[in-house]
């Protein structure tokens, strides 16, 4: 009988220990879940639509390929550099899409609004294209060294003729703009401003070259 009582006592103690461990795990889990910060999402500014719809100047179609980017920019987390060689990521501050996709969408809208091409397609697409635009993102990050916190954007664009894959034009630009304040919102604004500057310098000569090429092609046509 004494042996049975001892066994019962041991089982009771073990049961209480297990219940205590489970309660502690539940409390820790609840505290952990409650302390996870919310994730903030950001985007590039969408260029305003033109006041009036443009009539396409040509029947040519431009296909925009997926933009390439370094490994650090192939996800949606905001990237920062604390030195030229030290890179970090914000886990709770993210873009709505990866930088290469956002910049490609921005380029597509701006070229479409220029009204030079009959259609501007994001590849892959079902129809064929007369010209192709390639892109490579060089920079898209917060820079935390060399003075004030800044937003840095770099982009390379290449225009290719579809019939013979000849490169017609290629250039790159980079802009670095200081954040006008503290916090992530100021950095996002700086990156938007840097993107506007880069595209404002790249797209006019690209469109000028495309227009020149299209006029030459029209002269050669019977």
C-alpha positions in Angstrom: 0.0 0.0 0.0 2.8 2.4 0.8 4.4 1.7 -2.5 1.1 2.6 -4.3 0.9 5.8 -2.4 4.5 6.7 -3.3 3.8 6.1 -7.0 0.6 8.3 -6.8 2.6 11.0 -5.2 5.3 10.9 -7.9 2.7 11.0 -10.6 1.0 14.0 -9.0 4.2 15.9 -8.8 5.0 15.1 -12.4 1.6 16.2 -13.5 1.9 19.5 -11.7 5.4 20.1 -13.3 4.0 19.4 -16.8 1.1 21.8 -16.2 3.5 24.4 -14.9 5.7 24.1 -18.0 2.7 24.3 -20.3 1.4 27.4 -18.6 4.8 29.1 -18.8 5.1 28.2 -22.5 1.6 29.8 -23.1 2.6 32.9 -21.3 5.9 33.3 -23.1 4.2 32.7 -26.4 1.6 35.3 -25.7 4.2 37.8 -24.6 6.3 37.0 -27.7 3.3 37.5 -30.1 2.3 40.7 -28.5 5.8 42.2 -28.8 6.2 41.6 -32.6 6.1 45.1 -34.3 3.9 45.7 -37.3 5.4 45.7 -40.7 5.4 49.0 -42.6 5.2 49.0 -46.4 6.4 51.7 -48.9 6.2 52.4 -52.6 7.5 54.7 -55.2 5.4 57.7 -56.2 3.2 56.9 -59.2 3.6 59.6 -61.9 0.4 61.5 -62.5 -1.5 60.6 -65.7 -1.3 63.1 -68.6 -3.9 65.8 -68.8 -5.1 64.3 -72.1 -4.6 60.9 -73.7 -1.8 60.8 -76.2 -2.2 59.5 -79.7 0.7 57.2 -80.4 3.2 58.7 -82.8 4.2 55.3 -84.3 2.8 51.8 -84.6 5.9 50.3 -82.9 5.7 48.2 -79.7 8.2 48.4 -76.9 8.8 45.3 -74.7 10.4 46.0 -71.3 12.3 43.0 -69.9 12.6 42.2 -66.2 15.2 44.4 -64.7 18.3 42.7 -63.2 19.5 43.6 -59.7 22.2 42.6 -57.2 21.3 39.8 -54.8 20.7 42.3 -51.9 18.0 44.1 -53.9 16.1 41.0 -55.0 13.6 41.1 -52.1 11.3 43.6 -50.6 13.2 44.5 -47.5 14.7 48.0 -47.2 18.5 47.9 -47.5 20.9 50.1 -45.7 24.7 50.6 -45.8 26.5 51.5 -42.6 29.8 51.5 -44.5 30.9 50.9 -48.1 31.2 47.2 -47.4 28.6 46.6 -44.6 25.0 46.0 -45.6 21.9 45.4 -43.5 18.2 44.8 -43.9 15.1 46.2 -42.1 12.8 43.3 -41.3 9.8 45.4 -40.5 10.2 48.1 -43.2 9.5 46.7 -46.7 8.7 47.8 -50.2 5.4 46.7 -51.8 7.6 44.9 -54.4 11.3 44.4 -55.0 13.1 47.6 -56.3 13.7 46.2 -59.8 10.0 45.6 -60.3 9.0 49.0 -58.9 11.5 50.8 -61.1 10.4 48.8 -64.2 6.8 49.7 -63.6 7.8 53.4 -63.1 9.8 53.4 -66.4 6.9 51.7 -68.2 4.4 54.3 -67.1 6.6 57.2 -68.0 7.5 55.9 -71.5 3.8 55.1 -72.1 2.8 58.6 -71.2 5.4 60.0 -73.6 3.2 58.7 -76.4 6.0 57.6 -78.7 5.1 53.9 -78.9 1.7 52.3 -79.8 2.1 50.0 -76.9 4.5 49.5 -74.0 4.4 45.9 -72.6 6.0 44.3 -69.6 7.6 41.0 -70.7 6.8 38.2 -71.0 3.9 39.1 -73.2 2.0 37.3 -75.9 2.6 39.7 -78.7 5.9 40.5 -80.4 7.8 43.7 -79.8 9.7 45.9 -82.3 12.1 47.2 -79.6 13.2 45.9 -76.2 14.3 47.8 -73.1 16.7 46.1 -70.6 17.4 47.5 -67.2 19.9 46.8 -64.4 19.4 48.3 -60.9 22.8 49.4 -59.6 21.7 51.0 -56.3 18.5 51.4 -54.3 19.4 51.8 -50.6 19.7 53.9 -47.6 23.3 55.2 -47.0 24.2 55.8 -43.4 27.9 56.9 -43.8 29.7 59.9 -45.3 27.6 62.5 -43.5 23.8 62.8 -43.5 21.6 59.7 -44.0 20.8 59.6 -47.8 18.8 57.6 -50.4 20.9 56.3 -53.3 19.5 55.1 -56.6 21.4 53.9 -59.6 20.0 52.5 -62.9 21.3 51.3 -66.3 19.0 51.2 -69.3 19.7 49.6 -72.7 17.5 49.9 -75.8 17.7 47.0 -78.3 16.2 46.7 -81.8 14.1 43.6 -82.1 14.8 42.6 -85.7 18.6 42.1 -85.3 19.1 42.5 -81.5 21.4 45.5 -82.1 22.0 47.8 -79.1 20.8 51.3 -80.1 21.5 53.1 -76.9 22.7 52.4 -73.4 23.5 54.6 -70.4 23.4 54.7 -66.6 22.8 57.3 -64.0 23.1 57.5 -60.2 21.7 60.0 -57.7 22.2 60.3 -53.9 19.9 62.7 -52.0 20.1 63.5 -48.3 17.1 62.7 -46.2 15.3 65.9 -45.1 14.5 64.6 -41.6 14.6 61.6 -39.3 13.1 58.2 -39.6 12.2 55.9 -42.5 9.6 58.2 -44.0 12.4 60.8 -44.7 14.6 58.1 -46.3 11.7 56.9 -48.5 11.1 60.4 -49.7 14.9 60.7 -50.5 14.7 57.5 -52.5 11.7 58.8 -54.4 13.5 62.0 -55.2 16.6 60.1 -56.3 14.5 57.8 -58.5 12.9 60.9 -60.1 16.2 62.4 -60.8 17.7 59.3 -62.3 14.7 58.6 -64.6 14.5 62.3 -65.5 18.1 62.1 -66.8 17.9 58.7 -68.5 14.5 58.7 -70.2 14.7 61.9 -72.4 17.9 60.7 -74.3 16.4 57.2 -74.5 13.2 58.5 -76.1 15.1 60.8 -78.4 17.2 57.9 -79.7 14.1 55.8 -80.1 12.3 58.5 -82.0 15.3 59.0 -84.3 15.4 55.2 -85.0 11.7 55.1 -85.7 12.0 58.0 -88.2 14.9 56.3 -90.0 12.9 53.1 -90.1 9.9 55.0 -91.6 12.1 56.5 -94.3 13.4 53.0 -95.3 9.9 51.6 -95.6 8.4 51.6 -99.1 
